[in-house]
Amino acid sequence: MINTRIILLGCLCILASCHMDSKNEKEENQGSPDPLEKRVDIADIEEGIKSYIDEKVKEGEGYFHFKDNEKELRLKLVRVHTEYLSNLGANRHFACVDLAEVSGDVYDVDFFLEGAAGDMSVTQTTLHKLNGKPFYSWKQRKDKTWYRIPIDEASTELLGVIEGKDEFEFNYQVTLPDISGEAQIWLPLAETDSFQTIELLRLTAPCKHQILKETDFGNSILYLELGPETSGKKIEIVYKVERKEKGPYTANNSLTDRFLKPDKLVPVNDRFRKIALEAIGDKYKDGKLVQARALYDYIIDNMRYMKFGNYGMGDAVYACDSKTGNCTEFHSFFISLARSAGIPARFSIGASIPSDRDEGGIDGYHCWAEFYAEGKWWPVDISEANKYSALATYYFGRHPANRIELSRGRDLLVKPGPQSGPINFHAYPILEIDGQQVKPKIAFSFTRKPT
């Protein structure tokens, strides 16, 4: 995939070229500028493009209509890219806007505008990207002018994304430590849903086992009672997985008050509401989709992906205080902010399957989140967007095909359950020996089905 910095550089170059053309045209045809004319600044351009979109939405009965070849798109505003707003001179301006289609696809749309502050009209509109993938870039002619070129083979695989679908075997292996007394272990079991088809190929255990059902989120959990005779033995679960890329989706009976309530490490309170409202700012009137994008951008801009300190617990307070953490902190912080702002949000965890090879080990778990807006659940992966800024648009509304979901939700309750209390989240096994938690050795690996 072409890096957004390169695309942005091309955009800036064309804007500079337009500025020179505009300057010459103005000097030839209009004479000197009026010293009393109000200078158009970035805030004016933002207001101009928002006003234009608002007007078109009213005309379009709630949608911004755009025709892409023979397809009629019905779009709603997600975000104005204020970092790309540009004043080209001679009352010519540039704006880049994210708009979501009713299907959930997110389009990056480029607008050229003309006019003074408070009186702007759009002169050209083009679709630049679909779900973060560009349709075109810019190339310079010998005469220093710029023109669009199509991108025939834009790919996101080098940044870890497989689009469409993926098929692989996933191996979940646990090596038990020395066990001197009574012990119990709980392991997550992946299940089939609308986006993944799971076939259990093999389950090897050193003793009898049972499958528990967690009712709040519908998780299945493998439970074993262990003893000294199981010391050093292995538990192995092998799945055949067919996974589809996940976009915004409707799900009957899936929206409950549970997704507005706090979890033990994911508070919903005035502190997080205040932060959320500050991040949302004047976008509060624009609906929950725009608000969620503002929270998503806030976390990308303010957090660093760092495995340091008390990371990996999914503690939203720790994330808020330190502005660091792994994927659990990123998404716990987002969920706290979203719920505190009245946006339903939820948590899932599993593993990300490498896109650049077809077999081998996997470096631990990965988690993500979803929020509810415009009648759909919208997948987000903020820690990956933070690592790869070129995919920030993709990961707002998309999860790639190369992953497996192992469980959903936080504070999971099962019977019999751990003495330590509800399960914080469930990717790695929970092992207790004589009532004390012990970390067993775990290994994830995969083999991708040849295409």
C-alpha positions in Angstrom: 0.0 0.0 0.0 1.3 3.4 -0.8 2.3 5.2 2.3 -0.1 8.1 3.2 2.9 10.4 3.7 3.8 9.9 0.1 0.3 10.5 -1.0 0.2 13.6 1.3 3.4 14.9 -0.3 1.9 14.5 -3.7 -1.2 16.4 -2.5 0.9 19.2 -1.1 2.8 19.5 -4.3 -0.3 19.7 -6.4 -1.7 22.3 -4.0 1.5 24.4 -4.4 1.2 24.1 -8.2 -2.5 25.1 -8.0 -1.5 28.0 -5.8 1.0 29.4 -8.4 -1.6 28.9 -11.2 -4.2 30.7 -9.1 -1.8 33.5 -8.2 -0.9 34.2 -11.8 -4.6 34.0 -12.9 -5.6 36.4 -10.2 -2.8 38.9 -11.0 -3.8 38.8 -14.7 -7.5 39.0 -14.4 -8.4 40.6 -11.0 -5.6 43.0 -10.1 -4.4 43.4 -6.6 -6.3 41.8 -3.7 -8.7 43.9 -1.7 -6.9 44.7 1.6 -10.3 44.7 3.4 -11.1 41.1 2.2 -11.1 38.6 5.1 -8.3 36.1 4.8 -9.6 32.5 4.5 -8.1 30.3 7.2 -8.3 26.6 8.0 -11.3 27.0 10.3 -13.1 28.8 7.5 -12.4 25.9 5.1 -13.6 23.3 7.7 -16.8 25.3 8.2 -17.2 25.6 4.4 -17.0 21.9 3.7 -19.2 21.0 6.7 -21.8 23.5 5.6 -21.7 22.1 2.1 -22.1 18.5 3.3 -24.9 19.5 5.7 -26.8 21.2 2.9 -26.5 18.1 0.7 -27.5 15.8 3.5 -30.7 17.9 4.0 -31.4 17.7 0.3 -30.7 14.0 0.2 -33.1 13.1 3.1 -30.4 12.4 5.6 -27.6 11.2 3.2 -24.8 12.8 1.1 -25.5 11.2 -2.3 -22.6 10.5 -4.6 -22.5 8.5 -7.8 -19.5 6.2 -8.3 -19.8 4.9 -11.9 -23.2 3.3 -11.9 -23.4 2.9 -8.1 -25.4 5.4 -6.0 -23.6 5.9 -2.7 -25.5 7.1 0.4 -23.0 8.6 2.7 -22.8 10.1 6.2 -20.0 12.3 7.6 -17.4 10.6 9.8 -14.5 13.0 9.9 -13.1 16.1 8.3 -9.3 15.7 8.0 -8.3 19.0 9.4 -4.6 18.1 8.9 -5.2 18.2 5.2 -7.3 21.3 4.8 -5.4 23.8 2.6 -5.8 27.3 1.4 -4.6 27.4 -2.2 -4.9 31.2 -2.6 -7.2 33.2 -4.9 -10.1 31.9 -2.9 -9.4 28.3 -3.9 -9.3 25.6 -1.2 -8.8 21.8 -0.6 -10.6 19.5 1.9 -10.4 15.8 2.6 -13.3 14.1 4.3 -14.2 10.6 5.5 -17.8 9.6 4.7 -19.4 6.2 5.6 -21.7 4.4 3.2 -24.9 2.7 4.5 -23.1 -0.6 3.9 -20.4 0.4 6.3 -17.7 1.2 3.7 -15.7 4.3 4.5 -14.8 6.6 1.6 -12.1 9.2 1.7 -13.4 12.0 -0.5 -11.4 15.0 -1.9 -13.1 18.3 -2.4 -11.9 21.5 -4.2 -13.8 24.6 -3.2 -13.9 28.2 -4.2 -15.1 31.3 -2.5 -14.6 33.6 0.5 -15.1 32.7 4.1 -18.8 32.0 4.7 -19.5 31.8 1.0 -17.8 28.7 -0.5 -19.0 26.3 -3.2 -17.5 23.0 -4.2 -16.1 22.8 -7.7 -14.8 19.2 -7.8 -15.4 16.1 -5.8 -13.5 12.8 -6.2 -13.3 9.5 -4.3 -9.7 9.1 -3.1 -9.8 5.9 -1.0 -12.1 3.1 0.0 -11.5 1.7 3.5 -8.0 3.2 3.5 -7.0 1.9 0.0 -6.3 4.7 -2.5 -7.9 4.7 -6.0 -5.2 7.1 -7.3 -2.1 9.0 -6.5 -0.4 12.0 -8.0 2.4 12.2 -10.6 4.2 15.3 -11.9 4.6 16.1 -15.6 7.7 17.7 -17.1 5.9 21.0 -17.1 5.6 20.7 -13.3 1.9 20.3 -13.3 0.3 17.3 -11.5 -2.2 14.7 -12.6 -3.9 11.7 -11.1 -2.7 8.1 -11.8 -4.7 5.0 -10.9 -3.4 2.5 -8.4 -4.0 -0.9 -9.9 -2.5 -3.1 -7.2 -2.7 -1.3 -4.0 -2.2 -3.8 -1.2 -2.3 -3.8 2.6 -0.7 -7.2 3.1 2.8 -5.8 3.8 1.2 -4.0 6.8 -0.4 -7.2 8.2 -3.8 -7.1 6.6 -5.4 -9.8 4.5 -8.7 -8.6 3.0 -11.6 -10.8 1.9 -11.1 -14.2 3.5 -8.4 -16.3 5.0 -8.1 -20.0 5.8 -5.7 -21.6 8.3 -5.2 -24.1 11.0 -4.6 -22.6 14.5 -2.8 -24.6 17.2 -3.3 -23.6 20.9 -0.8 -25.5 23.1 -0.4 -25.4 26.9 2.4 -27.1 28.8 1.5 -27.7 32.4 4.0 -26.9 35.2 4.8 -29.2 38.2 1.6 -29.7 40.1 1.9 -30.7 43.8 -1.7 -30.3 44.9 -5.2 -29.8 43.5 -5.4 -27.7 40.4 -7.9 -26.4 37.9 -7.5 -24.8 34.5 -9.9 -22.8 32.2 -9.2 -22.3 28.5 -11.2 -20.4 25.9 -12.8 -22.3 23.1 -13.2 -20.6 19.7 -16.7 -20.8 18.2 -18.3 -20.3 14.8 -20.1 -17.0 14.2 -21.0 -14.8 11.2 -17.4 -14.0 10.5 -15.5 -17.2 11.4 -16.2 -20.9 10.8 -14.5 -23.1 13.4 -13.9 -26.8 13.1 -12.3 -28.5 16.0 -9.7 -30.9 14.5 -8.1 -32.2 17.6 -8.4 -31.7 21.4 -5.7 -33.5 23.4 -5.9 -33.4 27.2 -4.2 -35.4 30.0 -7.4 -36.0 31.9 -11.2 -35.8 31.6 -12.6 -32.4 30.7 -15.9 -30.6 30.4 -17.1 -27.5 28.5 -18.6 -24.7 30.5 -21.0 -22.1 29.1 -20.5 -18.4 30.1 -23.9 -16.9 29.7 -23.3 -13.1 29.6 -21.4 -13.1 26.3 -21.9 -16.7 25.1 -18.4 -18.0 25.5 -17.5 -21.6 25.7 -14.7 -22.6 28.2 -12.7 -25.8 28.5 -12.4 -26.9 32.1 -10.1 -29.6 33.6 -9.3 -30.7 37.1 -5.6 -31.6 37.4 -3.4 -33.4 39.8 0.3 -34.3 40.2 0.0 -37.0 37.6 -0.6 -34.3 34.9 2.7 -32.4 35.7 4.6 -31.5 32.5 1.9 -32.8 30.2 0.3 -30.9 27.4 -3.1 -29.6 26.4 -3.5 -29.1 22.7 -6.4 -27.7 20.7 -6.2 -27.5 16.9 -8.8 -25.7 14.8 -9.5 -25.4 11.1 -10.5 -21.7 10.7 -12.2 -20.0 7.8 -12.4 -16.3 8.5 -14.0 -13.4 6.7 -12.9 -9.8 6.8 -15.2 -8.0 9.2 -16.9 -4.7 8.5 -19.8 -2.8 10.1 -22.7 -5.2 10.6 -26.2 -5.5 12.1 -26.8 -8.2 14.7 -30.3 -8.9 16.1 -30.7 -8.7 19.8 -27.0 -7.9 20.4 -27.4 -4.3 21.7 -28.1 -4.3 25.5 -27.4 -2.0 28.4 -24.5 -4.2 29.3 -22.4 -2.4 26.7 -22.9 1.0 28.4 -22.0 -0.3 31.9 -18.6 -0.5 33.5 -16.3 -3.5 33.9 -13.9 -3.9 36.8 -11.0 -2.3 34.9 -13.1 -0.3 32.5 -14.8 2.5 34.4 -17.7 4.5 33.2 -17.6 7.8 35.2 -17.3 11.6 35.2 -13.6 11.5 34.7 -13.8 9.5 31.4 -16.9 11.4 30.3 -15.0 14.7 30.7 -12.1 13.4 28.6 -14.5 12.1 26.0 -16.4 15.3 25.7 -13.1 17.3 25.4 -12.0 14.9 22.6 -15.3 15.1 20.8 -15.6 18.9 21.1 -18.1 20.5 18.8 -18.6 17.2 17.0 -21.0 16.2 19.8 -23.9 17.4 17.6 -22.8 15.3 14.6 -23.9 11.9 15.9 -22.3 8.9 17.5 -20.3 7.8 14.4 -18.5 11.1 14.3 -18.0 11.1 18.0 -16.5 7.6 18.0 -14.1 8.6 15.3 -13.0 11.6 17.5 -12.3 9.2 20.4 -10.5 6.8 18.1 -8.3 9.7 16.8 -7.7 11.0 20.4 -6.3 7.6 21.5 -4.1 7.3 18.4 -2.8 10.8 18.9 -2.2 10.5 22.7 -1.2 6.9 23.4 2.1 5.1 22.7 2.2 1.3 22.1 4.7 0.3 24.9 5.0 -3.0 26.9 6.2 -1.3 30.0 5.0 -1.1 33.6 1.6 -2.6 34.5 0.6 -3.2 30.9 -1.5 -6.1 29.6 -4.3 -6.0 32.2 -6.7 -3.9 30.1 -6.8 -1.3 32.8 -8.4 1.9 31.4 -7.2 4.0 34.4 -3.6 2.9 33.8 -4.0 3.7 30.1 -5.4 7.1 30.9 -2.7 7.9 33.4 0.4 6.5 31.6 -0.8 7.0 28.0 1.0 3.7 27.2 0.1 0.0 27.0 -0.6 -2.8 24.6 -3.7 -3.6 22.7 -5.7 -4.3 25.9 -5.0 -0.8 27.3 -5.8 0.9 23.9 -9.2 -0.7 23.6 -10.1 -0.6 27.3 -9.4 3.2 27.3 -11.6 3.5 24.1 -14.4 1.5 25.6 -14.4 3.6 28.9 -14.5 6.8 26.9 -17.2 5.6 24.5 -19.4 4.2 27.2 -19.0 7.3 29.3 -20.1 9.4 26.3 -23.2 7.2 25.8 -21.8 5.1 22.9 -22.2 1.3 23.4 -18.9 -0.5 23.0 -17.5 -4.0 23.6 -14.3 -6.1 23.8 -13.0 -9.2 22.0 -9.7 -11.1 22.1 -8.0 -13.7 20.0 -4.9 -13.8 17.9 -3.7 -12.1 14.8 -2.3 -14.4 12.1 0.8 -13.2 10.2 0.1 -12.2 6.6 3.7 -12.4 5.3 4.2 -16.1 5.9 2.1 -19.3 5.8 3.2 -21.1 8.9 5.0 -20.7 12.2 4.6 -19.3 15.7 2.4 -16.4 16.7 3.6 -13.8 19.3 0.7 -14.0 21.7 -2.8 -12.7 21.8 -4.4 -9.7 20.2 -7.6 -7.8 21.1 -9.9 -5.3 19.5 -13.2 -3.5 20.1 -16.5 -2.6 18.5 -18.9 0.3 19.0 -22.5 0.8 18.0 -23.7 3.7 15.8 -26.0 4.2 12.9 -27.7 0.9 13.6 -24.5 -1.2 13.2 -21.6 -2.5 15.2 -18.4 -0.9 13.9 -15.1 -2.9 14.4 -12.0 -0.9 15.4 -8.4 -1.8 16.0 -6.8 1.2 17.5 -3.4 -0.3 18.6 -2.8 -1.5 15.0 -3.8 1.9 13.6 -1.4 3.6 16.1 1.4 1.4 14.8 0.6 1.8 11.1 -0.8 5.3 10.5 -1.4 4.4 6.8 -4.1 2.0 8.0 -5.9 4.4 10.4 -8.8 4.7 8.1 -9.0 0.9 7.4 -9.0 0.0 11.1 -11.9 2.3 11.7 -14.7 0.0 10.6 -12.6 -3.1 9.6 -10.9 -6.1 11.0 -8.9 -8.2 8.6 -9.5 -11.8 7.7 -6.2 -13.0 9.2 -7.3 -13.4 12.8 -9.2 -15.7 15.1 -11.5 -14.7 17.9 -11.3 -16.8 21.1 -13.7 -15.0 23.4 -15.8 -11.9 24.0 -16.3 -9.6 26.9 -14.8 -8.9 30.3 -15.4 -10.1 33.8 -16.5 -13.5 32.7 -18.4 -15.7 35.2 -18.6 -19.5 35.0 -19.4 -22.4 37.4 -17.1 -23.7 38.6 -15.0 -20.6 38.4 -11.6 -19.5 39.5 -11.1 -18.6 43.2 -9.6 -15.4 42.0 -13.0 -14.2 40.8 -14.4 -13.3 37.4 -12.0 -13.8 34.4 -10.7 -10.4 33.4 -10.6 -11.4 29.7 -9.9 -14.8 28.2 -7.1 -15.6 25.7 -4.5 -17.3 27.8 -5.5 -20.2 30.2 -6.3 -19.5 33.8 -4.5 -22.1 35.9 -4.9 -22.3 39.7 -2.9 -24.6 41.9 -4.2 -24.8 45.5 -6.1 -21.6 44.8 -3.2 -19.6 43.6 -2.8 -18.5 40.0 0.2 -19.9 38.1 1.2 -19.1 34.5 1.7 -22.2 32.4 3.8 -22.2 29.2 1.7 -21.4 26.2 2.4 -21.5 22.4 0.3 -20.4 19.5 1.1 -21.5 15.9 -0.6 -21.7 12.6 -0.5 -23.2 9.1 -2.2 -21.4 6.3 -4.1 -23.3 3.6 -2.3 -23.0 0.3 -4.2 -20.9 -2.3 
